[in-house]
Amino acid sequence: MKITMIHGQNHMGSTYHIGKLLADKLATEDEITEFFLPRDLNHFCKGCYQCIDDDTKCPYYKEKRSIIDAMEKADMFIFTTPNYCMGPSASMKAFLDMMFTYWMAHCPREWMFRKKAVVISTAAGAGTKQAIKGVTRSLFYWGVPFIKSYGINVQAMNWAGVKADKKIKIEKDMNKFAQKVARVKRPRASIKTKFIFFIMANIHKAGWDSSPVERKYWEERGWLNKERPWKK
Ligand SMILES: Cc1cc2nc3c(=O)[nH]c(=O)nc-3n(C[C@H](O)[C@H](O)[C@H](O)COP(=O)(O)O)c2cc1C
């Protein structure tokens, strides 16, 4: 299984280690591609809206493209982010912002509707749910049909500080989690995804797009009629 890992931090702390534990149970080293943020995309969206008409005009397209290419080639994504003040890390959020035209409200990519994704977060005491939600929301609106998450309070500032019994629990959890993920061979779009897609198709039909490019994009794919990206 090909996996693309996107880490919302440069360092290899608890969150990274848990993500890597999972990836290593599902794939060989050469099947895993890793990106670290901000190391591999050290920018914030500047709100220029160039991407609405043409993604390649994003001022940070080159860095963004290498991550997106790896995502397209992967069967599964693993996102890792520590909980920072009850949300994902700022670098993770910056990456998600730069992907906003991939939302179903704009120009979702067909290949997203075939992917699996896992989001992993750790916190010292509380808040992994909020950090995870900050990532799963984008994944859902990109059209990813299989999204699972794992959050744990590690009571530590780094992996070395995580107690041995907690590490044993994490290892066991990841074994179970890997089995759960591997069982699903071909993820299918949920009723919720299909419903949101239908609403978005009507929005584009009504001409409420952010740009005529969006309507053309939907029209060319037949999505304003009966064609659907998950049917391909
Ligand atoms: C900027 C910052 C904000 C944090 N905010 C929270 C928080 O709101 N709640 C919490 O329980 N831990 C918080 N933490 C602690 C980390 O989430 C926790 O130590 C996590 O396991 C670190 O993961 P890492 O080892 O992958 O860096 C924060 C840490 C930092 C550096």
The ligand as a Tripos MOL2 file, in Angstrom:
@<TRIPOS>MOLECULE
LIG
   31    33     1     0     0
SMALL
NO_CHARGES

@<TRIPOS>ATOM
      1 C1          2.1010   25.5850   21.0380 C.3       1 LIG1
      2 C2          1.6090   24.4280   21.8470 C.ar      1 LIG1
      3 C3          0.2860   24.3610   22.2280 C.ar      1 LIG1
      4 C4         -0.1930   23.2720   22.9560 C.ar      1 LIG1
      5 N1         -1.4990   23.2250   23.3260 N.ar      1 LIG1
      6 C5         -1.9690   22.1810   24.0430 C.ar      1 LIG1
      7 C6         -3.3340   22.1280   24.4640 C.ar      1 LIG1
      8 O1         -4.1350   23.0010   24.1660 O.2       1 LIG1
      9 N2         -3.7350   21.0600   25.1970 N.ar      1 LIG1
     10 C7         -2.8770   20.0450   25.5240 C.ar      1 LIG1
     11 O2         -3.2970   19.1090   26.1910 O.2       1 LIG1
     12 N3         -1.5900   20.0560   25.1200 N.ar      1 LIG1
     13 C8         -1.1180   21.1040   24.3930 C.ar      1 LIG1
     14 N4          0.2000   21.1150   23.9820 N.ar      1 LIG1
     15 C9          1.0530   19.9650   24.2500 C.3       1 LIG1
     16 C10         1.1860   19.0290   23.0280 C.3       1 LIG1
     17 O3         -0.0450   18.8830   22.3480 O.3       1 LIG1
     18 C11         1.6600   17.6470   23.4370 C.3       1 LIG1
     19 O4          2.8140   17.7160   24.1980 O.3       1 LIG1
     20 C12         1.8670   16.7510   22.2180 C.3       1 LIG1
     21 O5          1.9150   15.4100   22.6090 O.3       1 LIG1
     22 C13         3.1490   17.1250   21.4930 C.3       1 LIG1
     23 O6          3.2980   16.2800   20.3700 O.3       1 LIG1
     24 P1          4.7160   16.0510   19.6570 P.3       1 LIG1
     25 O7          5.5470   15.2550   20.6300 O.co2     1 LIG1
     26 O8          4.3800   15.3000   18.4310 O.co2     1 LIG1
     27 O9          5.2660   17.4020   19.4150 O.co2     1 LIG1
     28 C14         0.6910   22.2170   23.2900 C.ar      1 LIG1
     29 C15         2.0370   22.2920   22.9020 C.ar      1 LIG1
     30 C16         2.5030   23.3780   22.1970 C.ar      1 LIG1
     31 C17         3.9600   23.4340   21.7930 C.3       1 LIG1
@<TRIPOS>BOND
     1     1     2 1
     2     2     3 ar
     3     2    30 ar
     4     3     4 ar
     5     4     5 ar
     6     4    28 ar
     7     5     6 ar
     8     6     7 ar
     9     6    13 1
    10     7     8 2
    11     7     9 ar
    12     9    10 ar
    13    10    11 2
    14    10    12 ar
    15    12    13 ar
    16    13    14 ar
    17    14    15 1
    18    14    28 ar
    19    15    16 1
    20    16    17 1
    21    16    18 1
    22    18    19 1
    23    18    20 1
    24    20    21 1
    25    20    22 1
    26    22    23 1
    27    23    24 1
    28    24    25 2
    29    24    26 1
    30    24    27 1
    31    28    29 ar
    32    29    30 ar
    33    30    31 1
@<TRIPOS>SUBSTRUCTURE
     1 LIG1         1 GROUP 0 **** ****
